[in-house]
Amino acid sequence: MTAETNILQELKVIKAELKIIREYMVDVDSIMTEEDYKALEESREEKRKGKLITSEQLKKELGI
């Protein structure tokens, strides 16, 4: 086996391994941080208290 053939074979193996890794990777944006969790809880509390308005209400208030 020549060096070139050997390199090509190794690249094929690496490509296959990368495909497997991609399949099992976690999307970083889907992980909630403590800060995200606190913001979500604050939003839920504001909704519970009736402090939130719809985007349509906001547009009306802003005259948009």
TORMAR-376765 format. One record per residue: x, z, y of N, C-alpha, C in turn; residue in one letter; residue number from 1. Coordinates in Angstrom, 2 decimals. Atoms other than C-alpha are relative to their C-alpha. Example, Ala and Ser with C-alpha at 12.3 -4.5 7.8 and 13.67 -1.06 7.14 Angstrom:
// residues 2
REC     n_xx     n_zz     n_yy    ca_xx    ca_zz    ca_yy     c_xx     c_zz     c_yy  rest   nr
REC     0.89     0.00    -1.19    12.30     7.80    -4.50     0.90     0.00     1.20     A    1
REC    -0.82    -0.06    -1.19    13.67     7.14    -1.06    -0.77     0.73     1.09     S    2
//
This chain:
// residues 64
REC     n_xx     n_zz     n_yy    ca_xx    ca_zz    ca_yy     c_xx     c_zz     c_yy  rest   nr
REC     0.85     0.00    -1.18     0.00     0.00     0.00     0.90     0.00     1.24     M    1
REC    -0.81     0.08    -1.21     1.44    -0.98     3.35    -0.43     1.10     0.98     T    2
REC     0.29    -1.01    -1.01     1.55     1.37     6.31    -1.28    -0.36     0.74     A    3
REC     1.19     0.44    -0.73    -1.08    -0.71     8.08    -1.26     0.24    -0.83     E    4
REC     1.14    -0.21     0.90    -3.44    -0.57     5.08    -0.31     1.49    -0.09     T    5
REC     0.16    -1.44     0.09    -2.87     3.16     4.82    -0.67     0.55     1.26     N    6
REC     0.58    -0.43    -1.27    -3.70     3.67     8.51    -1.47    -0.40     0.07     I    7
REC     1.39     0.46    -0.01    -6.87     1.59     8.20    -0.87     0.84    -0.92     L    8
REC     0.75    -0.84     0.94    -7.97     3.63     5.18    -0.24     1.38     0.61     Q    9
REC     0.15    -1.31    -0.63    -7.35     6.88     7.06    -1.02    -0.06     1.14     E   10
REC     0.97     0.15    -1.08    -9.34     5.58    10.04    -1.43    -0.08    -0.55     L   11
REC     1.32     0.07     0.63   -12.27     4.78     7.73    -0.48     1.39    -0.40     K   12
REC     0.35    -1.37     0.40   -12.19     8.33     6.40    -0.37     0.82     1.23     V   13
REC     0.27    -0.73    -1.24   -12.05     9.76     9.93    -1.36    -0.41     0.57     I   14
REC     1.28     0.51    -0.51   -14.98     7.56    10.99    -1.16     0.60    -0.80     K   15
REC     1.05    -0.57     0.84   -17.05     8.78     8.04    -0.17     1.49     0.29     A   16
REC     0.07    -1.44    -0.31   -16.19    12.41     8.82    -0.66     0.24     1.35     E   17
REC     0.62    -0.14    -1.32   -17.16    11.94    12.47    -1.51    -0.21    -0.07     L   18
REC     1.43     0.25     0.17   -20.52    10.55    11.41    -0.70     1.25    -0.53     K   19
REC     0.56    -1.23     0.57   -21.17    13.68     9.34    -0.03     1.11     1.05     I   20
REC    -0.09    -1.03    -1.04   -20.03    15.95    12.17    -1.10    -0.20     1.04     I   21
REC     1.04     0.30    -1.00   -22.38    14.22    14.64    -1.38     0.39    -0.51     R   22
REC     1.31    -0.32     0.58   -25.32    14.72    12.27    -0.29     1.50     0.07     E   23
REC     0.19    -1.45     0.05   -24.77    18.49    12.23     0.33     0.71     1.31     Y   24
REC    -0.33    -0.61    -1.28   -23.74    19.04    15.84    -1.25     0.57     0.67     M   25
REC     1.08    -0.60    -0.76   -25.90    21.32    17.95     0.09    -0.51     1.42     V   26
REC     0.04     0.44    -1.38   -27.00    19.98    21.30     0.17     1.22     0.89     D   27
REC    -0.32    -1.16    -0.85   -25.45    22.39    23.80    -1.14     0.31     0.96     V   28
REC     1.10    -0.21    -0.94   -28.38    21.89    26.16    -1.22     0.65    -0.64     D   29
REC     1.14    -0.61     0.67   -30.78    23.21    23.54     0.19     1.49    -0.25     S   30
REC    -0.29    -1.42     0.20   -29.14    26.65    23.44    -0.32     0.76     1.28     I   31
REC     0.36    -0.80    -1.17   -30.66    29.23    25.77     1.07     1.06     0.24     M   32
REC    -0.93    -1.06    -0.40   -28.21    31.40    27.64    -0.81     1.22     0.41     T   33
REC     0.68    -1.20    -0.48   -29.04    34.93    28.73    -0.64    -0.26     1.36     E   34
REC     0.53     0.36    -1.32   -29.51    33.55    32.24    -1.27    -0.84    -0.13     E   35
REC     1.17     0.84     0.24   -31.94    30.90    30.95    -1.18     0.86    -0.46     D   36
REC     1.04    -0.86     0.55   -33.88    33.56    29.04    -0.63     0.85     1.12     Y   37
REC     0.51    -0.82    -1.11   -34.18    35.79    32.13    -0.86    -0.83     0.94     K   38
REC     0.77     0.88    -0.87   -35.36    32.85    34.26    -1.35    -0.34    -0.63     A   39
REC     1.24     0.30     0.71   -37.97    31.99    31.62    -0.95     1.20     0.06     L   40
REC     0.82    -1.21    -0.06   -39.20    35.57    31.52    -0.57     0.22     1.40     E   41
REC     0.47    -0.13    -1.37   -39.43    35.68    35.33    -1.13    -1.00     0.28     E   42
REC     1.02     1.03    -0.18   -41.41    32.44    35.30    -1.30     0.38    -0.71     S   43
REC     1.20    -0.43     0.75   -43.78    33.78    32.65    -0.70     1.14     0.73     R   44
REC     0.57    -1.12    -0.75   -44.29    36.95    34.70    -0.73    -0.50     1.24     E   45
REC     0.65     0.57    -1.18   -45.05    34.93    37.85    -1.28    -0.73    -0.38     E   46
REC     1.20     0.69     0.46   -47.52    32.82    35.89    -1.09     1.01    -0.34     K   47
REC     0.96    -1.04     0.39   -49.18    35.94    34.50    -0.65     0.62     1.24     R   48
REC     0.50    -0.59    -1.24   -49.55    37.30    38.04    -0.73    -1.01     0.88     K   49
REC     0.70     1.03    -0.75   -51.01    34.00    39.25     0.75    -0.47     1.24     G   50
REC    -0.81     0.38    -1.16   -48.14    33.30    41.65     0.45    -1.46    -0.03     K   51
REC    -0.45     1.39     0.11   -47.45    29.78    40.42    -1.09    -0.95     0.49     L   52
REC     0.94     1.05    -0.40   -49.06    26.64    41.83     0.42    -1.29    -0.69     I   53
REC    -0.31     1.28     0.64   -49.26    23.14    40.43     0.80    -0.88     0.96     T   54
REC    -0.75     0.93    -0.84   -47.10    20.30    41.69    -0.96    -0.71     0.97     S   55
REC     0.99     0.62    -0.87   -50.29    18.74    43.09    -0.35     0.91     1.18     E   56
REC     0.27    -0.95    -1.08   -51.03    21.91    45.07     1.16     0.04     0.99     Q   57
REC    -1.19    -0.02    -0.85   -47.46    21.93    46.39     0.03    -1.24     0.89     L   58
REC     0.01     1.25    -0.79   -47.71    18.29    47.48    -1.02     0.07     1.11     K   59
REC     1.06    -0.12    -0.99   -50.96    19.05    49.27     0.47     0.91     1.15     K   60
REC    -0.49    -0.94    -1.02   -49.39    22.02    51.08     1.09    -0.63     0.88     E   61
REC    -1.10     0.65    -0.74   -46.39    19.89    52.09    -0.46    -1.27     0.71     L   62
REC     0.53     1.21    -0.61   -48.62    17.00    53.14     0.62    -1.27    -0.55     G   63
REC    -0.62     1.17     0.64   -47.05    14.61    50.70    -1.05    -0.81    -0.72     I   64
//
